[in-house]
Amino acid sequence: MPVTETLKRLDGDFVGSTVDRTDVAAAQTPQGVRRSLLQHAYAVYPPGGAENWTDEASLLEACRIKVHAILGEATNLKVTVPIDLSRAAAFLDGGLVPGRQAAVAPGSAVAVAERPATAGRIGLGTDCHPFGPGEPLILGGLPIEGAPRLSGHSDGDVALHAVADALLGAAGLGDLGRLFPADSRTPAGIDSRVLLAGVAQQVRAAGWVPGNVDVTIVAGRPKLSPLLPAMGEAIAAALGVPAATVNVKASSGNLAGPEGAGRSISALAVAWLVPVGPPRAAAEGDA
């Protein structure tokens, strides 16, 4: 999986240095290996030896056996610590895993009885910020070094703000400014991925999950095309949905308006929400 977070090497309780994440990826399990190669690797480094390996690929690399990388799946969550169990349950119960039907847990506070039996709801979100002082540019959940930052109370990520408003609009939950006001109630410079994750939590609590998100970014600068797949991954990670759920496009603005002139960046997002679980008839005693 592409690494979207900035990686830090720690020196005790302090940051020692930033790790270059170029060509860095997160390895998932399970991993497929021809049995003969795995047996050879274990013969070279038998279990119980001085060396420790966190996955099969590391063992093969130590034996100078080339390992082929393929694209992973965001919902393929590795359960390592207790909180991972809750995340896995959210994926399964939310219908985010292919082949798994969404389900509403008994006693859920979601007012399913009040939701119309529709195929889903659609929302539209838009945002625009001018360039301001400082860098890097934060866009689509990614830091872009060498490009000026967008002005705003948060990190100015117009793409994530547009997605957030589209989701809130589809769920009928107002807008991002009402949920996270641009004042002392919201920390200045806050990471917009935190805001988007909060929106996703509100939307899910209302009984909906994103079925599809489509984003268009309009910017005369910088060049965005090589970054679009990673932006989609970052947005999907913040929403807790498969990467295939999110599509990100970019336009240069064709030299029109402040975006085309390179003075600002805008984004437009459309979100389609689907019910967490099938609507049911109201039962006597339902809240």
C-alpha positions in Angstrom: 0.0 0.0 0.0 1.3 3.5 -0.8 2.6 5.4 2.3 0.7 8.7 2.7 1.9 9.7 6.2 5.2 11.5 6.7 7.6 9.1 8.3 9.8 10.1 11.2 12.8 8.4 12.8 12.7 9.0 16.5 15.5 9.8 18.9 13.9 9.0 22.3 10.9 11.3 22.7 12.0 13.6 19.9 12.0 13.5 16.2 15.5 12.7 15.0 14.9 13.0 11.2 12.4 12.7 8.5 12.5 9.5 6.4 12.4 9.8 2.6 9.2 8.0 1.6 10.1 7.9 -2.1 9.5 4.3 -3.3 8.4 3.3 0.2 5.3 1.1 0.6 3.6 -0.7 3.5 3.6 -4.5 3.2 0.4 -6.4 3.8 -0.3 -10.0 4.6 -0.9 -12.7 3.5 2.0 -13.1 1.1 2.3 -15.8 -1.6 5.5 -17.7 -2.0 6.4 -20.8 -4.0 6.8 -23.6 -1.4 10.3 -24.6 -2.6 11.6 -21.0 -2.2 10.2 -20.7 1.3 11.7 -24.0 2.3 15.1 -22.9 0.9 14.8 -19.6 2.8 14.0 -21.4 6.1 16.9 -23.7 5.5 19.3 -20.7 5.3 17.7 -18.9 8.3 16.0 -21.7 10.4 13.3 -20.7 12.9 14.7 -20.1 16.3 17.9 -18.5 15.0 19.4 -15.2 15.9 17.6 -13.3 13.1 14.0 -12.3 13.3 11.7 -11.5 10.3 8.4 -9.6 10.4 7.1 -11.2 7.2 8.0 -13.8 4.6 9.2 -11.1 2.2 11.9 -10.0 4.6 13.1 -13.6 4.9 13.2 -13.9 1.1 15.0 -10.6 0.8 17.7 -11.8 3.2 18.2 -14.7 0.9 18.5 -12.4 -2.1 15.3 -13.8 -3.6 13.4 -11.1 -5.5 9.9 -10.3 -4.2 7.4 -9.0 -6.7 5.1 -6.2 -5.3 1.4 -5.9 -6.2 -1.2 -3.3 -5.2 -2.8 -4.1 -1.9 -6.3 -3.5 -0.6 -7.2 -0.9 2.0 -9.7 -3.2 3.8 -7.2 -5.9 4.2 -6.6 -4.9 7.8 -4.0 -6.7 9.9 -5.1 -7.3 13.4 -2.1 -6.7 15.7 -3.3 -4.6 18.7 -6.8 -4.6 20.4 -8.0 -1.4 18.6 -7.6 -3.2 15.3 -10.5 -5.5 16.2 -12.8 -2.5 16.4 -11.5 -1.2 13.0 -12.1 -4.6 11.5 -15.6 -4.8 12.8 -16.3 -1.4 11.3 -15.1 -2.6 7.9 -17.2 -5.7 8.1 -20.4 -4.3 9.7 -20.2 -1.3 7.4 -20.3 -3.4 4.3 -16.9 -2.1 3.2 -15.4 -5.5 2.5 -16.3 -7.0 -1.0 -18.8 -9.8 -0.6 -19.8 -8.8 2.9 -23.3 -7.3 3.4 -23.6 -4.3 5.7 -25.4 -4.8 9.0 -26.7 -2.6 11.7 -25.8 -3.8 15.2 -28.6 -4.5 17.6 -29.5 -1.5 19.7 -27.9 0.9 17.3 -28.9 4.5 17.7 -29.2 4.9 14.0 -32.8 5.9 13.2 -33.1 3.4 10.4 -36.9 3.4 10.6 -36.9 7.1 9.6 -34.7 6.6 6.5 -36.5 6.3 3.2 -36.0 3.0 1.3 -33.8 4.5 -1.4 -30.7 3.2 -3.2 -28.7 6.0 -1.7 -28.2 9.8 -1.5 -26.0 12.2 -3.4 -24.2 15.3 -2.1 -22.2 18.1 -3.7 -19.2 19.9 -2.1 -17.0 22.7 -3.3 -14.2 24.7 -1.8 -11.6 27.3 -2.9 -8.6 28.8 -1.1 -6.0 31.3 -2.3 -2.3 30.7 -1.9 -0.8 32.1 1.2 2.6 32.3 2.9 4.7 29.3 3.8 4.8 25.8 2.5 4.3 22.9 1.8 1.0 22.8 0.0 -1.4 20.3 1.5 -3.8 18.9 -1.1 -5.7 15.7 -1.3 -4.3 14.6 2.0 -0.7 14.9 0.7 2.1 17.4 1.5 3.6 18.8 -1.8 7.0 20.2 -1.1 8.1 23.3 -3.1 4.6 24.6 -3.5 3.1 27.4 -1.4 0.5 26.6 1.2 -3.1 27.5 0.8 -4.5 30.0 3.3 -7.1 29.0 5.8 -7.9 28.2 9.4 -6.9 24.5 8.9 -4.2 23.3 6.6 -6.3 24.6 3.6 -6.8 21.3 1.9 -9.6 22.2 -0.5 -10.0 18.7 -1.9 -10.7 17.2 1.5 -13.0 20.1 2.4 -15.0 19.6 -0.7 -15.3 15.8 0.0 -16.4 16.6 3.6 -19.1 19.0 2.4 -20.3 16.5 -0.2 -20.7 13.8 2.4 -22.4 16.0 4.9 -24.7 17.3 2.2 -25.7 13.8 1.2 -26.4 12.8 4.7 -28.3 16.0 5.5 -25.9 17.0 8.2 -25.2 20.6 7.3 -21.6 21.6 6.3 -18.0 21.4 7.4 -18.1 24.9 8.9 -20.9 24.0 11.3 -19.1 20.8 12.4 -15.7 22.4 12.7 -16.0 26.2 13.0 -13.0 28.3 11.9 -12.4 29.7 15.4 -10.9 28.7 18.7 -13.1 25.6 18.8 -11.1 24.1 16.0 -7.3 24.0 16.4 -5.5 26.3 13.9 -3.7 24.5 11.2 -5.5 21.2 11.9 -4.9 18.3 9.5 -7.9 18.1 7.2 -7.6 14.3 7.3 -8.7 14.6 10.9 -11.6 16.7 9.9 -12.6 14.3 7.1 -12.4 11.3 9.4 -14.6 13.1 11.9 -17.1 13.8 9.1 -17.0 10.1 8.1 -17.8 9.2 11.7 -20.8 11.5 11.8 -22.1 10.2 8.4 -21.7 6.6 9.6 -23.5 7.3 12.9 -26.4 8.7 10.8 -26.6 5.3 9.0 -24.7 5.9 5.8 -21.3 4.9 4.3 -19.7 6.3 1.1 -20.4 4.2 -1.9 -18.5 6.4 -4.3 -16.6 9.8 -4.1 -15.5 11.7 -7.2 -13.2 14.7 -6.8 -12.1 17.3 -9.4 -9.2 19.7 -8.4 -8.7 22.8 -10.5 -5.2 24.3 -10.2 -2.9 26.0 -12.7 0.0 25.0 -10.4 1.6 22.7 -9.4 1.3 19.7 -11.7 -0.9 17.2 -10.0 -1.3 14.3 -12.4 1.4 12.0 -10.8 -0.1 12.6 -7.4 -3.7 11.8 -8.1 -3.6 8.0 -7.3 -1.9 8.7 -3.9 -4.5 11.4 -3.2 -7.3 8.9 -3.8 -5.6 6.5 -1.4 -5.2 9.2 1.3 -8.9 10.2 1.0 -10.0 6.6 1.1 -7.9 6.0 4.2 -9.4 9.0 6.0 -12.9 7.8 5.2 -12.1 4.1 6.0 -13.3 2.8 2.7 -11.6 0.8 -0.1 -9.4 2.9 -2.4 -11.6 2.0 -5.4 -14.4 4.0 -3.8 -12.5 7.3 -4.4 -11.7 8.9 -7.8 -9.6 12.0 -8.0 -9.2 14.1 -11.2 -7.4 17.4 -11.9 -7.8 20.3 -14.3 -5.3 23.1 -15.1 -8.1 25.6 -15.2 -7.2 26.5 -18.8 -5.8 29.8 -17.7 -9.2 31.0 -16.6 -10.0 32.6 -13.3 -7.8 32.7 -10.2 -7.2 28.9 -10.4 -5.9 29.1 -14.0 -3.8 32.1 -13.2 -2.2 30.2 -10.3 -3.5 32.4 -7.5 -5.7 29.8 -5.9 -6.9 26.2 -6.0 -10.5 24.9 -6.0 -12.1 21.5 -5.7 -15.5 20.0 -6.5 -16.7 16.7 -5.0 -19.7 14.5 -5.5 -20.4 11.8 -3.0 -22.9 8.9 -3.2 -23.9 7.5 0.2 -25.5 4.0 0.7 -27.3 2.8 3.8 -25.3 1.0 6.4 -28.0 -1.6 6.6 -31.3 -2.4 4.8 -34.2 -0.2 5.9 -36.7 -2.0 8.2 -40.2 -1.2 9.4 -40.4 0.6 12.7 -41.0 -1.8 15.5 -43.0 -1.0 18.6 -40.7 0.5 21.3 -38.2 1.8 18.8 -36.5 5.0 19.8 
